[in-house]
Amino acid sequence: MRLTYCILILFLCIGASPLQAECRNLAAPRAVMAPADNQWTLATLNLWRLRDARKDSDLDEPLSSSLLARRLDAIANAVVNDLHAPHLLAVQEVENLALLETLANRLAQSGFRYRTVLLEGNDPSGMDVGLLYRAPIALTQSRALFAKETFQGYPLFSRPPLAVSLQSPVQADLVVVHLRSARDLKSSRVFEKRRHQASRLAGWVAEQSGPVIVAGDFNSTWDAGRFSDSYQQFAASGLFNVWQKLAPAERYSYRYRCRPQALDHIWLSAELASRVDAVDVSRGSAGRYRKLYGSEGISPISDHDALVVYFDRQTLEAR
């Protein structure tokens, strides 16, 4: 039974099929805008099952050493040139801390010295959420939320939300998430698990007394029927969704069967939302299935575009 569950999880976590055709009329690839000297930035990006070259389990599909090196180079290049080296980068679908540190070493070669946070979760295929951060960001504490909670006899979260305590340039709790995919959404078990994850996280937000940021891949969006239920559950937390700062035509980070969807979200407490200077989203990844699979994650590096929010550093520090 446990093996069957593990195999199921593997299929649930796999992204778009390589048989999907390339979408038409895609936005031209573009970088996000560079931050001003008085701004700091937070970005979220799904790294499309970034694995190392070691096989750790029957469900692990390691990359060859040469492909891993090329993928790391491509991701580092995108972080620097397309995202302008965000001060905080929330990532999803990375296998372990050592791999995230290797990516940080690649970034250091471009002059950006990142520190890393990743706590191993419950995903039988090995995927985790993590965080890269650089000056002026300072944090003191990291912990996995709900890591021991269960749902129908199995972990509630395969990838438990990663919570860190930011100390500079703002004091806030930051949570990195990757919620359950929508595969087999017609199943009541899948629907209820997604709902419970989102409502549990929303309840945690409501319990916090200070500012909160929640960022990552929610695998849910607005105005999409049953698929939107977990989005609506979390929206009850009362946090502000930064997509609202963009024009409606720009509010997407993924394409499902070529239709644009906002799966990646950054949510902010009111006191932080009022201090947002700008929001931007990269282009060049979402919808390019054929190129993604054909290049094995080199160009583009992901099936998701990256979402970035820009804060005024001076305003926050003056509080």
N, C-alpha and C positions, 0 to 999 in steps of 0.2 A: 504493500500500500504506500509506504513512504517513497519507494522508488518511482511508483506511478505518479505520485505528487510532484516529485522532482522533475520528471520528464515533462509533465504538464506545465510547470513553471517555466521551463526552458522555452517552450513554444510560446507561452504567453509573453515572454520578454522580448522575443525576436521582433524586430521592426518590420518596415514595409517589405513586401516580397520583391525579390530581384526580378520577377517576371512583370512587375508593373511597368507600364510604358512611361517614357519621359513626358512630363506635362508640357502643355503648350502655353505660350504667352506668359512665361515666367518673367518676373522682374530681373533686370540685369544685376549681376553680382555687384555688391557695393559694401564698403566698410561703414561702420558707424562713425559719427563725428568725433573728432578728438576733443578731450576735455580741456577746459580752460585751466589756467594755473591755480585758480581759486576753487576748483571743483575736485571731488573724488567720485569714483564710479563703482557701481555694483552691476555685475552681469551674471546671467545664468545661461548655461549651455549643456546640452546632452551630447556626450562624447561618443555615441554610437558604439557601445560595447567595446570599450578599449580594454584589451586583455594583454597580459604579458606573454612570454614565450615558454612558460612552464605549465605542464598539465597537472592540475591539482585535484581533479575529480573526473568521474565519468562524464559529467555534464560540461566540463571545461573544454573549450576549443581554442587552444593557444595559437598565437600568431607566430609565424617564423621570425627569427631574429632580424632578418633584413626588412621584412614588412613592418615589424614593430618600430624599428629605427626610422623608417620613412614616415610612418604614421605620427610618431612623436615630433619629428621635424615639421610635418605639415600642420599639426595642431599648434605647435609653438609659433610657427609663422603666422597662422590665423589669429592667435591671441594678440600678437604684437602688432600686426599690420591691419587686420580687419577690426579688432576690438580695442586697439590702442592700449593694450596692457591694463585692463581694469584693475583697480586697487583691491577689489574683492571679486573673485570669480567662483560662483557656485557651480559645481559640475555633477552630472549624473552619468551612470554607466561607466564606471572605472573600477578595475578589479581589486586593487589594494593600495595601501599607502606607499609601498616601495615604488609602484608604477607612477603614482602622482608625484612623488619626489623626483623621479627621473624626468618627468615633464618639467618640474620646477628647475632642474639643472639645465635643461635645454633653454628655458627662458632666461636663466642667468647668463647664458652665452650672448644674449642680446642686450644685456645690461639691466635686466629687471629681476631683482632678487625676491623671490616669493618664498613664503613659508606655507606649510601644508597641514591640513587636518583631514583625517579619515578614520572612522571607526567601523570595524567589520560588522556586517549585519547578518541577516538570516537567509539571504538569497542562495538557493542551492546551486545556481549557476555562477555565483561569485560576484555579481554586480553590486556596487556600493555607491553612495553619494559622498562627495568630498568638497573641500574648499581650498582655494589658493588665495593668499593675501600678501600684500606688500605695504610698505610705508605710504601714508601715515597710519595705516590700520594697526591697532593693537587689540588683542583679545586675551582673556584670562582663563576661560573655562570652556570645555567642550564635553558634551554628553549626548547619548543616543536616547531619543524619546520613545517610549512605548516598546522598547526592544523585547520585553518579556511578555507583553500582552498577546493573547491568543484569540483566534476567531475559528470557531468550529473545529477545534483541536489542532490548529496550525498557527504559526505566527501571524498576528494581525498585519504586521509590516515585514515584507521580505527585505526591504531597504528602510530601516528605521530612520525617521527624520534626525538630522544632525543639528544640534543646537549649540551655538557658541555665544559667549558674552562679549560683546564689543565694548571697548573702553575708550577708543579714540578712532576717529575724530568725533564720534558720538557714542553715548552710552545707550545700548539697546541689545535686545536678544535677537539674534539672527538664526533662522531655521532653514536648512537646506532640505528639500523634499524630492522624492520621486514616487508618486502614488501609483497604485495598481493599474495596470493597463486595462483597456476595454475589450480585450479578446474574450469571446464567449459572454458578452454583456447580456445576452438574453437569459443566461442562467441566473436564477435568483441568488445563488451563492455568490457569484461574481458581483452582481448588482449590490447586494447587501454589504459585501466586504468593502467595496469602493465607498459606499455611503458611510460605513462605520469609520473608515480611515479618515475621511474628510471631516465628519462631525466630531470625531475625537480630537483632531488637531484644532478645529475651531473652538472646542471647549477649552483646550489648553491655552489658546490665545486669550480667551475671555478671562482666564484666571490670572494673567500677568498684570502687574501694577505699572510697569514701565513700557517704553516704546518697544515695538516688535516689528521685525521684517521677516517675511516668509517668502522664499524664492525657490524656484525649481520647476520640474516637469510634473504637472498635475494630471496629465492624461485626461483632461476634461476642459470644457469650454462653455460658453453661454449659447443659448438659443439652438441647442442641438438635441432636444428631446431627452430620451433616457440617458444618453451620453452626458448630459449636462447636470444630472442629479448631484454628483459629488462636487461639482463646481458650486452649485447653489448651496449645498450643505456648508462648504467652507465660507462662502460669501456671507453667511450668517454671522461670521466672526466680527463683522463691522469694519474690517481693514479696507484700505483704499487700493484698488487695482490700477497699476500704473499704465495699463493699456489705454485707460481713459484719457491719457495725455497725448495720444497719437490720433491722427485722422482715422476714421473708420476703415478706409481702404488699406491701411497699414497694420491693422490689428490681427496679425497672424504670425506664427513662428513655425508652422508645419503645414503640410498638404496631405490630406487623406483622400486617396483616389483623385488627386489633383485639386480638391476643394480646400481653400485656405481655412486653417483652424488655429486658434491661439491655445496651444497646449502648455506653453511655458509662461509662468506668471511671476510677478513680483508684487507682493502685497505689503502695505505700509500702515502703521498707526497714523492717526490724524496729524500728530505733531511732526512726524517725519514727512508726510505727504505734502504739508504746507511749505516745506523747504526744498522740494524738488525743482531743480532748474530746467531739466529737460529729460526726455525719454527717446531712445532710438532703437532700431532693430536692424541687424545686418541682413543682407540678402546674398543668395548664391548657393544655399544648401537645400532648403525645403523644396520638394518636388522634383529634385534631380536624381531620381532613383537609379536610372541606368548608369549615370556617371559615378554615383556613389559605389554601387556594387562592382562596376567595371574597374574602378581604380582601387577597390578594397579599402576605401576610407581615406584616400590620399587627396582627391580633388573631386567632389567636396569632402570635408572631414566628417560630416554628420548629415542626418536627415532632418535636423532642426536648424533654424536660424537662431541667432543669439539675441536676447533682450537685454538692454542696458539702461540704467537709470543714473542720472547725474545730480549730485547733491552739491550745494554751496558750502564749501568747507568753512569759510569765515563766519557765516551765519550760525552754523552748528556749533562752532567753537566758542561763539560769544554767548551761548546760553548760560 
